[in-house]
Amino acid sequence: MTMTTESPTLGTASAEPNVARRGRVWRATRPSPRLTTYSPPRGSYLALAAAVSMIAGGAVAMSYLDDGPGVSEPVVVDVPLGSMYSVVDQVGARTLWNQGFTGAGVNVAMIDTGVAAVSALAEPGKVVAAVDLSSEQGDVSTAFVDNFGHGTHLAGIIAGRDPGADPALAAEHPEWFLGVAPDAGIVSVKVAGRDGAVTPASLVTGIDWVVAHADELDIRVLNIALSADGASPIIEAAVAAAVERAWDAGIVVVTAAGNDGADSNGLVAPATDPYVIAVGGVEATSDGFLVADFTNRGDGVRNPDVAAPGAHIVSLRAPGSTADVDHPEGYVDQQRFLGSGSSQSAAIASGVAALLIDANPALTPDQVKGALVTSATEIAGADSTAVGAGLIAADKAVTHDPATAPAQTWPRTDSPSLVPQAATPAIVAVGPLSSTWLSSTWLSSTWLSST
């Protein structure tokens, strides 16, 4: 995809009568953008050629001051425990980087609020494709763009990368921003606009769109960090059936455990589905890790599978988004923003899954889950209902023997007749599926730079 410093240039949708529901999609192509049309049976996704605008990001600090030829003075660099520089070490990702596994060739789909055109997501091939199923799809100024702030933050955690930053040299450059899998691609499936509201129809449609285009777009991981908890049983069943279709299609589905804290009544859907990887949140301290106050506890039957850092994570800012405007306390610098929640934990786990698949492309979803669970590091004093098997450890998971991972044989979720099938990624909202979840169900609990 051609990158410029100008504003995005977007195509226009052609008139098409009698389309029940219309989504819009653009896809990065090489060597230059081209128009492509997807034609699912009950809707259309218009492909758009887009030139992504770049917003220059500020660095945390320079590791050296250059005072002339041969003169370099080391300076102190503030590297908080929630910085991505710290996080990649906390979960063992840097070890895989040093072995040459950085997520290259693996694309991670995100069912979220879109992505902003910021520099750490603007390298050619970083955002491989985007589909907009939200209420903002009809306006070229809002289609695909993250006007809420959540999706950009998670995309940065998963696969963000400052232009020119080299994972092989990153240990010497804490000022660089690199996500857990810095060479992985992002497929953005936008289901919510500036208000953060998402319909169950859009969520299920988005999951099935990912399944339908997984082979074409090399999608191996799907990150879902929202909650369907409290919805009607038929809606929860629809979401569970959809994530199981994705799992059966060979896609590793990573979900957030929830942000209701110790008072929670178990995990939130879709993390309640036993097939997917449910991720709880922990907080890094100078002495180790603590269970994050916000993370949901399991009920002893369905607990989180693993845990990952999720407190005070410094990732990418979406300028002018709802999070950016309503939570100025989350501002770190021109490029970075701070957030906490099991969303951030799930994003870290998705990045680790991409690294494992880069190291062994033959891994199945069950094998990825087995490797993460078996190799997780026990967290002292933490109950399994909060952290599952413990803190994910990419450096240990990569050595796990895939043959030892048992196939999951949980009972399948009954699929209600109104649930769209994978072959029909555009649907009409019917009955209970016309309801919405509020923006508070996006699983970032806070946007606070002071905590």
N, C-alpha and C positions, 0 to 999 in steps of 0.2 A: 504494500500500500504506500502510495506517495505521501510523504509528510511535508507540510509547509508551515509557515508561521502565520498563515492567514486563517480567517474564519472558515469553518467547514463549508464545503460546497455540496449541497444536497440535491438529489434528483427530485422529481415530483411524481406523485402517484397518478397512474392512469385511471380513468373512470372505468369501473367494472360493476355493472348492476347485479343485484340479487346475490351479493356475497353476505353470508350470514354473520361472519366475524372476520375482521381483517387485521392481520398483523403486518409489521413492516420489518424488513431485514436488510442490512448491508453486510457485505463480506469483503474482507481484505483479499486481494488477488495479486499475483505476481505475474509479470513485472509491473503492471499498472492496473488501476481499477477498471472493472467492466460491469455492465448490467447483466444480472442473472435473475431469472424468475423461478421461484418455487411455486408449484401448483398443487397443494394438497386438496383432497376431494371437497372440503367444505369451506375453503377460504383461500386467500392468497397472501404471500409475503413478498413485497416488492423489494428487490435488491437495489441498493443505492450505492453509487460511487461517492466516497467521501474523502476529503482531505482534512485530516485531523489537525486542529490548531494546537500549538504547543505553548504551555505556560511554564516559563522558567521557574525552576524550583530552587529554594535556598538550601544550602547544606547546613548540617548541624555545626560543623567546624572544620577547619583545615587541620590535617595531622602534621603538616610541615609548613613553615613560612619560608618562601624562597627569597633570599636577600641578594641574589646574584649567583653567578657561576660558582659551583662548588660550595655554596654556603646554604645550609638548610638547618633550621633550628626547630627541634620538636616542641610542640605546644600541648597543653592539656586539652583533651577532648572530652566533653561531657557525653557519656554513653549510658543513658538510663537503662534500668533493667527491662523496661518495656520497649526499648528501641529494637528495630529489626536486627541490628547488628548483634544485640544480646540474645534475641529470641532464637536466631539460627543456631547459636551455640547451645542454648538451653535444650533444644530438641535434637541435637546431633546432626543438623543439616549440613554444617560446614564440612564435616568429615566426608560426606557424599560429594560436595562440591570439589573437594581436593582430589577425589577419585574420578572426577570428570562427569559426575551425574548432577545436572542442574535443571532437569525437567525438559530438556530439548526434545521436541517431537511429540510432547504430551500436551493436549489442550484440556483446560478445565472450564466447564460450563458453570455459570453462576445464575441461579434464579434469584433475582435481586432487583435493585432500583436503577440499574444501568451503570455506566462508567463515564466519568468526566474526561475531557481531552487534556490531561495533564502530562507533563514531560516524562514521568516515570512509567507511563502506559502508552507512550507514543512511538516507540521504536517500531520499524516495519515488522509486521508479523506478530506483534504483541497482542493486539485485539484482533483476533482472526475473523470474527463475525459478530453481529449483534442483531437481535430481533426485539421488536417493541410490541408488547401485548398490553400496554397500559393505556390509560385514557389520554395520554399525551402523544400517541402515535400519529395523530392527524396533523400535527403542527411541525413543520420542518425545523423550527427553532428549539423544539423540546424533544422530538423523537430521538430515541437511543440515549439521550444525555441523562446523567445522574443529577436530578434536581433535588434529591433527598439527602445524599451524602453517604449513605450506608454502603452501596455497591462499590464505590470508588475506594473506600477504606479497606474493604475486604479484598478487592482485586489487587491492591498494593501489597497486602500481606501475603497473598498467594503467589503472585508472580511479578510484582512491580520491579522496575529496574531503571536506575538513572542512566541516561544516554552515555555510553562509553564505559560504564562500570563493568569490571571484569570479575566474575565470581572467584577466579583463581587467585586474584590479587586482593580480594576484599578484606582479608584479615588485617591488612596494613592500612585500610582506609575506612575507619568508622564513620567518616562523613558521608560516604556513599549510601544511597538507599537501594537495597535489594530485598525482595521478598524471599520467601522460603524456597521457591522453585523459580529462580529469576529468568530462566530460559523457556519456561512453559508459556503456552498461549492462553488467552482468555476468550471464551465465547460468552458474550453478555446477553442474557435473556431478561429483558426488562419487563417487570410485571406491575410496577408501581411508579407513580409520579411524585410531584413535590409534596403531596399530602401523605405519602407513604401507604395509602390504602391499596389493598390488593384483593381481587375477587378470587375465590376458590377456583372458578373457571379458568382464570388466567394462570394460576399456579399449575393446575393439572395440564392445561394446554402447553404451558412452557416445558414441563417435564417430558411430555410426549413429543414435543418438537425436538428436544435434545435427543431422544431415542431415535426419532426418524432420521436425524442428520448426523448421528454419531460417527458413522463410518466415513461419510463425506468430509467431516470436519475434524477427524481424529480426536474426538472427545472420549476421554478415558475416565474422567472424574467429574462429578456433579456436586456442587456445593449449594446447600439449601439452609439458610440461616433465618428462618422465620417460624412462627408458631401458629398451628391450627388448633391449639388447645382451646377447649371450651366450645368448639363448633359442634354441630349436630353429628351424631354417629355416622350418618350417611356421608357427610363431608369428610370426616376423618377416614372413613373407609375408602373414599375416592382417592384421597391423597396417598394412603398406604398402598393401595393397588397400583397407583402410578409409580411410586418409588420402587416397588417390586418389579415392575416392568423394566425400569431402567437397570436395576441390578441384574435381571435375567439377560439383558442385552449386553452385559459385559462392562457396565459403567459402575465405578465405585461411587456410591452415594454417601456423602458426608453431611451430617446434620448437627445442629446445635441442641444442647440438652434443655435449654430454657433459662430464664432469668428471674424465676420466682423465689430463689433462695431456699433457705432451710424450711420455710413454711410450705413449700410446694407439695403437691399431691402426686408425685411421680414426674416423669419426663413429659415434655410436650410433643404432640404430633408435629412433624413426622418422625421425630426421634424415637417415639414409642414403637415403631416398627422394628422387629428384631433383626431384620436382614441388614439394615443400614448401619453405618458407623456413627454412633451417638457420642458426642464429645462434650465433656464437662469442662468447667473453667477453673484454673488455679492461678494464684498470684505469686510471682517471683519475689523473694526477699533476699537479703544478703546472707541468710542462713539456710536457704532452701526454698521450698514451696509450701504454700498454705492453700486450703480450699477457699476459693473465692466466695465472698458473701453472696454474690448474686446467683451462683449456679444452682440449678435444680438438682435435687436428690432423687434417686430412683426409689422404687418401692420394694426393693429386695428381689423382685422377679425380673423386671426390666430396669437395669441400671445403665449409666453411661458405660460405653465400652472402654474408653480411654479418656485422658484429660490432656489439656494443652494450656499454655499461658493465655490468659484472656483479660488481665487487669492492666489498665493504663498502657495500652499498646499504641505506639506511635506509628501511624501509617499515613496514607495520602489524603490530602484535603481536596474537597470538591468546592471550589470557590463559588460563593453565591447560593449554595444549596441550603436546604432547610436546616441541616445540622450546623452549617457554617454560620448562618445568620442568627439562628435561635440560641446557639451555644458558643458564643465567642470565647468562653472559658476553655474550650477545647483547642483553640488556636495554638500551635507551636511555632510555625514559621510559614512563609509563603507557600511552601509545598506540603507541610506535614500538619496532621491533626491527631488528637489523642482520643481514644475511645476504649470502653471496657464492655465486656459482655461475652456470652458463650458464642456469639457470632464470630468474634475474633478468634476464639479457640478453634472453632470449626474450620475457619479459613487456614489456620496454621496446619491443621491435620490434612486439609486438602492439598496444601503445598507439599507436605511430606509424602502423601500418596503419589503425587506426580513424580517425585524423586525416585520412589521405589519402582514405579513403572518404567521410568527412564533406565534404571539399572537392569530391569528384567521385564521387557515388554510382554512376555508371555503370561505374566501374573493375571489370575482371575480376581474378581472382586472378593470372593471368599478368601483367597490367598493373601491379598493385601490386608484384609481385616485380621486374618489370623496372625500375620507377621507383626502388625501393630500391637495387638493384644498380648501376644506371647512375649514380645520383647520389651514391653512397657516397664518403666522403672517404678518400683513401689515408692509411694510418698508417705513418709513417716507420720503417723497420727491421723492419716486420712482414711475414711471409711470407703469401702467399695461402692456404696450407694451414691457417693459424690464423685468419685474419680475412676470408677471401674478398675481396670487392671493397673492403672497408674499413668505416669507421665510418658507420652510418646517419645521414642528414642529411635530416630532414623538410622543412626549409625549401627544399632543393634538389629533393627528390623531388616536391614538390607542383607544380613547374613543368615536370616531365617530360612530354613529349608521349606520351600513351598509345598513339597509333598506331604508334609506333616499337618497341613491345614485341613481340618475336616470340612466337608461340604455342609452348608447350612440346610437344614430340612424342616424349618419351622412351618406350621400350617399357613397356607396362603390366605391372603385377605380376599374375601368375596368382593367382586367388582360390581357395584350397582349398575343397572342398565344404562343410567345416564352418564357413566364415566366414558370419556373418549378413549378410543384405542390408539395404540402407537402410530397406526397408519393414518390417523386423522387428527393432525395437530392443530386444527382450528375447529372450535365448537360453538354451539349456541348455548348461552346460559339458560338452564332449565331448573325450575323449582328451587331447592335449597342452595344450588350453586350460584344463585344471583345475589346472595348476601356478601358482605365484605368483612374483612378483618381490619382493625384500625392500625395506624402507624405504630402504636405502642407495642405491637407484636413483633416488630423487627428487633431481633435479639441483640441489640447493643444497649446496655443498661445506662451508660453515662457517656458524656462527651466532655471530660474534665481534664484540663491540663494541670490542675493544681493537686491532683490526687495520684 
